[in-house]
Each structure stands twice: as C-alpha cells, then as structure tokens.
Amino acid sequence: MPQLNPNPWFTIMLMTWFTYSFLIQPKLLSFTPTNNPMTKPATTKPTPWTWPWT
C-alpha cells in the first residue's frame, strides 16, 4: 500500500514546512496591519424591561 510508505511524502512535507517557516512567514509578519485595534468604549448598563403582568 503506498499510503504506508512515508519515504517521498515525509520529505515533501518537511520541505514545505521549512519553506513556510523560514521564508514565507517572516515576510508575512513584517507587514503592518492597516486597521489598528481600538479600545472598546464602555457600554452602559441597559434598563430592565418592565413586564406588564408584574
């Protein structure tokens, strides 16, 4: 069964992960985000609902 033979696929997987980790990822992390996160404004507590049957 070819699925049990990891000889070619394990090498391909390792090369792919090394390429991603050492070449692509630093380039992606060097970009600055365009939308800086903002602090969320303090929300006010909502008024309780007045039920007509109470």
Secondary structure by P-SEA (a helix, b strand, c coil): ccccccaaaaaaaaaaaaaaacccaaaaaacccccccccccccccccccccccc
